[in-house]
Amino acid sequence: MSMNKILLSAIVALTISACTKNAGNVKLPKTEKLLVVQCILSPYDVRTTVSVDWSQDYFNNPNQNPISAVAKCVVLIASNDTTFTLTEKQAGVYSIDTTTMKVIPGQTYNLYVKEPGGKEARAVCTVPVISKSSLNFVSMDSQIVKIRGQEEKSFFMKCRLDDDGATKDFYTIYPVCYYGVWEYEYNQFGAIIDSSWTEQTQETYLDIEQKYVNDQDFNGQKKNMTFTFQDPNRWGGPGGPSPTVSRYDTLELLTIQCDEAYFKYHRSVESFSQNEGNPFAEPTFIYSNITGGIGIFAAYIQKRVLVKL
């Protein structure tokens, strides 16, 4: 090996060594604090609430709470030439009753926040109109399946989403089943001394593609959907599975019809939560529509369908 190559190799090795030794001492630049603003509008809420916090520089303050409340802000929501001032109920939390500021489907609202130091944040959202879209129950089937070598019954709920072709729609879907179960009280010898029958609920697990749906690929069409529930008897009574646990008796289909911001924000948050702790997962960026800060200002309407099985 020539002397030049040896010198070059030595320089590269020293450079790598120096980088390795000093990597832990590199000071990351401080990030600017941003206003974190969150508000979801809905005609079904008794009050509209806006939370205002400061973001924190995580890398330079790893032990601090990532957010801190911002008190004494000016928080305004305007619509149709009327401006409403929200009252601070506690540090960083501002609200107004919906009897004073009505949330109306199809109406646009402008949010304005100013903190005591002068920083401002703004956002705009339009409450979705009540469309003709509906999520309809079709049937409930069951099947014996093997889970970890044990035979258990699973229920398959078939539904149909009828989409309104006149509107661009975004949905969040929550299928919930109700069932009854005995709860027991035991004495010190393990004997039952009291029991009561209570109603329980189970929300089926949905992956992101099932839970958050937009009509981009089926606008104005019908979309068939199937949701799976485990048999409630698997939790059982004394000693394990027991016939004292009823099968599902009531099905609730909760469909949230939301604006695009609500859809993108909640989908990104759920994707982030599912990937947390996985070093090989693709990074997820949380959606934000706040100008002058970060956070979400969005709206939804909801429809509930109860089906007796």
N, C-alpha and C positions, 0 to 999 in steps of 0.2 A: 504494500500500500504506500502511495506517495506521501511525502511530508505534508503537502497541501490538503490531501484528503483527511489525514490524521488531525490536522489543525481544525478543519471544518467540522469533523465529527465531535471534537472536544468542545468547540464553541456551541454546537447544537445541544450537546448533553448538558453543558453548564446552563444554557438558557432554559431548558426544560426543568432542570433542578431548581433554578432560581424561581421559576413560575410556580413550581410545586410548593416550595417553602413559603412563598409570599401570598399564596392564594387566600389563605385564611385571614390575612391582614388587609385585604382590599376593602376599602370603604365604599359602599354603594351610595350613590347620590340620594339625597332626601327627596321624597316625592311631595308634591303640593297637596295639602288637605283639600278635599272636595266635599261639597254638600251632598249628602245621601238623602234623597227624597223618595218617599213611597206613598202612593195613594191609589186605591182601587174604588171606582165608582160603581154603585149598583142600586137600582130602584127598590131592592128588597131589604136594604140595610136601614136601620133606624137613624143612623148618623154616618156622615162622611168623615173619615179621619186621615190626617196627613202626618206622617212621622218625618222628622228632620234630624239628621245626625251628621257628625263629621267622620270622614274616613280617616284611617290612621296609617302611618308609614309602618307597614308590617315588618320589613327587614331590619329597620333600625330600632323598632320597639316590639320585639317578638312576644314579650310578656304582657303587652297591653291588650285591652279589649279592642277588637278591630274597628269598632264604632263608638262614638260618644254623643249623647243627646245635645242638641243645640236649642237653648232656651231663648225666649224673648224675640222670636222672629216675627216678621210681618208675613202672614200667610193669607193669600187671596185666591178665590176662585170666581171667575167671571163667565157669564153666559147670557146671550141675548141682551147685551147692553146693561146688565145688572151685575154688580160686583158684591160678593159676600166676603166678610172678614171672619176667619176662623178663630176660635178662642183656644188659648193654651190651657189644656186640662192638667197636664203635668209636663215636666221638662222635656221638650222635644216632641210633644204630642199635641196636635191641634185638631179641633173637630167642630162640626156644625150639624145640627139636627136636620134630617131630610124633610121635616115639616116646614123648616125655614128655607132651605135650598133643595128644591125637588130635583131628583135625578130622572130625566125624561129620555126614553129611547129615541134615538135619532138626533139628539141635541149635542152640540159641541161645547166643551168646557175648556177654559184656559186657566192654568195654575201658575201662580207667581209666589216665590219665596224670597225673602230678603233677611239675612242674618244681621245681628247688631253691628258687625264690622263692615258691612256694605256689600258683601258678596251676594249675588242673585242667582236664582235658578228658575227656569221656565219650562212648561210642557203643555201640550195640547192633546186632547183625546175626544173622540165622538162615541157616545153610547150606542151599541148596536140596536138596530130597529128590530121589532118583533116580527120575525119572518114566519113562513109557513113550514119551515123545517121541523121535523119531529123524529125522535128515537122511539120506535115501537117494539113492544114485546111480541115475539112470534111463538116460541115454544120453549119448554124446559125438558131436557132429556137427561138420563143418567146412564152410567156405565161403570162396571167393576174394573178397577185398574190395580196394578201392583205397584206399590211405592215402598222401596227398600225391602222387597220381599214380602210385604204384607198386603193383603187384599183390602182395598178401600173403595168406597163409592164416590165418584165424582159427578157433579151436576154440570151440564152444559146449557147455558142460557143463550138462546138464539134471538137476535134482535135485527131490526132493519132501520137504517137511518135514511129517511126520506128528505132529500135536500131540496131547498127552494132555489130554483134556477135564476130567480130575479135578483139575488143578492150574493155577494162574495162572503162565505161563512167560515168561521173558525169555531171549533168545538173542543170542550174538555168534558170527558165522559166519566161518570162515577156510577157503576152498577153496584147496588148494595142489597143484600138479602137479610131478612129478619127470621129468627127462629127462637124457639123457647128452650130453656134448659133448667133443670133442677139444681138448686144450690143447697148444700148440706152443711149442718153444724154438728160437730162431733164432741163427745165428752172425752175425758182423759183416757178412757179405755178403748177409744176408737169406735164407739157405738153412736149411731145417728140419734140426735136428740131433737133436731128441728130441720125443716126443709122448706124451701120456697121456690116458686116457679117464676122465673124472670125472662124477659125478652132480651135477646142479644142481637147484635148486628155483625155482619161480615162484609167488608168491601173486598171485592175480588182484585187480585193483583193484575195490573195491566202494564205491558211494556209501553215505552214512550210513543211508539207508532200507533198503538191502539187507543191510548188515553188522549193524545193530542192529535186531532184530525182537522184538516182543512179540505175544502171541496174543490181544490184545484184540478183533481183528476176525475171528479164525478159530479160536477156542478149540474144541478137539476135532475140528478139520477138517484137511484136507490143503491145503498151500500149495505150488504149483509155482513153482520158481525157476530162472533161467538165468544162468550166469556165463560170461564171455568171457575167453579166453586168446589171446595172440598166438602165432604160430608160432615155436617156438624157433630154427628155421633162419634167421630174420632176423638173428641175431647171428653165425652162421656161423663158418667156419674161416679159413684164410689168404686174404686178398683179399676177404672178405665172406661172403655167404650160401653155405653149402656143405652137400652131402648127408651130410657126416660128422657132422652134428648130428642125433641121433635125434628122432623125434616123441615126444610124451608117452607114457610107459610105465606110470606109476603115478599114481593120483589119491588124495589124502588130503582127507577132509572132516573138519575139526575144528569141532565144535559146542560152544561154551561155554554151559552153562545156568547162569544167574547170578541173584542176587537183584536186586530193583528198584534198590537203591542202586548196585550195580556197573554196571548198565545205564545209569542216568541220568548217573553220573559220567563213564564212558568216552565216552558219546555226546556229552556237553557238551564234554569236552576235545577230541575230534576235530573237532567243529563249530567250536570256538574256533581250532584250528590251521588249518583250511581258510579261515577268514575273516580270519586275521591279515594285516595289510597292506592290506586292502580297506576304504577309508574309507566305502564305501556299504553295507557289509554290516550286517545287524542285529546289535546287540551280543549276545554270548553270555555268560551267567553260568555259571560252573563250579559244578556241583552239589556240595553238602557235606552230610554227616549227622553232623558232630562238634559236640557240645554243649560250649561253653566254648572253642571254637577253630574251625578250618576243616580240611577234608580229607575222607578217606573211610575207612570201615571196612565192608568188604563181603566177599562170598564167592561162589564158583562151583564147579561140577563140570564135567567135560569128557568128551566122547565122541569117539573117533577111528574113522574108517572108512577102510580102505585098499582101493582097487579097482585091480586089474591091468587095463590097457586092451589 
